[in-house]
Amino acid sequence: MKRGFFFGLMNVNRIDRIRAFRKLCTLKERGLTRQAITTEIFSQFNIPKSTIYFWYTGRNTPTGSTG
């Protein structure tokens, strides 16, 4: 099976990624730990944990790279 770039995100549509990102921002504002946020987003939206970490640190957004 050939994998595409960011193969884990191929199964999640753009709207769900944006919802997940908004939830991440909300949880981050509430002061939850990175691990708790990552676990919550992963279990609810099935987005790879590495992607969630990049969102958390500000390296990426749901629509692509920030820089």
C-alpha positions as CSV (number, residue, x, y, z in Angstrom):
1,M,0.0,0.0,0.0
2,K,1.4,3.3,-1.1
3,R,1.2,6.1,1.5
4,G,0.8,9.7,0.6
5,F,2.3,12.7,2.4
6,F,0.7,13.0,5.8
7,F,-1.1,9.8,5.2
8,G,-3.0,10.0,8.5
9,L,-4.6,13.2,7.5
10,M,-6.0,11.8,4.3
11,N,-8.7,10.0,6.2
12,V,-9.8,13.2,8.0
13,N,-11.6,15.9,6.0
14,R,-10.8,19.6,6.2
15,I,-13.9,20.5,8.2
16,D,-13.0,17.9,10.9
17,R,-9.4,19.2,11.0
18,I,-10.6,22.7,11.6
19,R,-13.0,21.6,14.3
20,A,-10.2,19.6,16.0
21,F,-7.9,22.7,15.8
22,R,-10.6,24.9,17.3
23,K,-11.1,22.4,20.1
24,L,-7.3,22.3,20.7
25,C,-7.3,26.0,21.1
26,T,-10.2,25.9,23.5
27,L,-8.5,23.2,25.6
28,K,-5.2,25.1,25.5
29,E,-6.9,28.2,26.8
30,R,-8.4,26.2,29.7
31,G,-4.9,25.3,30.8
32,L,-4.9,21.6,30.1
33,T,-1.6,19.8,29.6
34,R,-0.2,19.0,26.2
35,Q,-0.6,15.3,26.8
36,A,-4.3,15.7,27.9
37,I,-5.1,17.8,24.8
38,T,-3.3,15.4,22.5
39,T,-5.1,12.4,23.9
40,E,-8.5,14.1,23.8
41,I,-8.1,15.3,20.1
42,F,-6.7,12.0,19.0
43,S,-9.5,10.0,20.5
44,Q,-12.3,12.2,19.2
45,F,-11.0,13.0,15.7
46,N,-8.4,10.3,15.0
47,I,-5.8,12.8,13.9
48,P,-2.1,11.7,14.3
49,K,-0.5,12.8,17.6
50,S,2.4,14.3,15.8
51,T,0.1,16.6,13.8
52,I,-1.7,17.6,17.0
53,Y,1.7,18.4,18.6
54,F,2.7,20.6,15.6
55,W,-0.6,22.4,15.9
56,Y,0.0,22.8,19.7
57,T,3.4,24.3,19.2
58,G,2.3,26.6,16.3
59,R,4.4,24.9,13.6
60,N,1.4,24.0,11.5
61,T,-2.3,24.8,11.1
62,P,-5.1,22.5,9.8
63,T,-4.7,24.0,6.4
64,G,-0.9,23.7,6.1
65,S,2.4,25.0,7.3
66,T,2.7,28.4,9.0
67,G,6.1,29.2,7.6
